[in-house]
């Protein structure tokens, strides 16, 4: 038994851990870094917009 199923996936957690140890980590590409930054900024901007709308149109008594 090789620890792999018929589709080439690890069968057990030990086999999975062994596969993960052999994987080479790859750095993020510049476009991936830009997408992460844009996503975070968009999320913060929309959160700020939601806060402004809720305080402007629905003030606390």
N, C-alpha and C positions, 0 to 999 in steps of 0.2 A: 504494500500500500504506500502511495507516494504522498498522502496527505492532501491530495487534490481531487475534486470531483470531476465528472466527465466534461464540464465546461471550463476547467482550469482554475476554479476558485478554491481557496483553502477550506478544508472541512472542519478543522478544529481551531480553537483559540490559540493553541501552541503553534500550529502551522501559520496562522494569521500573524502572530507575533514575530515569527521567523521571517516571514515575507516583509513585514514592516521594517525590520532591522536592516534588511538588505536594500531597501529603497534609498535612492539618492535624493536628497532634498534639492529642489530647484528654487532659485530666487524668483521673486515676482517680476514680471515684465513691467516696463514703464507704463504701458497702457493699463495694466491691471492696477497699479498704484494710483493712477489717475481716476479710474472708475471707483475705487474704494473711497478716495478723497471726495469725489463728486457726490457719491451716495451719502456719505456722512454729512457733508455740507447741506445737501438737499433735505435730509432728515431733520437737521437742526433748524434750518430755515422754515420748514413746514411746521415744526413744533412751536417755533416762535410765532408764526402766523396764527396757529390755533390758540395759543395763549392770548394774543392780542385780540382776536375775534371774541373769545369767550369773556375777556375783561371789558371790552368795549360794548358789546351788545347784550351781555348777560351779567351785569355787575352784581356782586354779592350785597345783600341788604345789610 
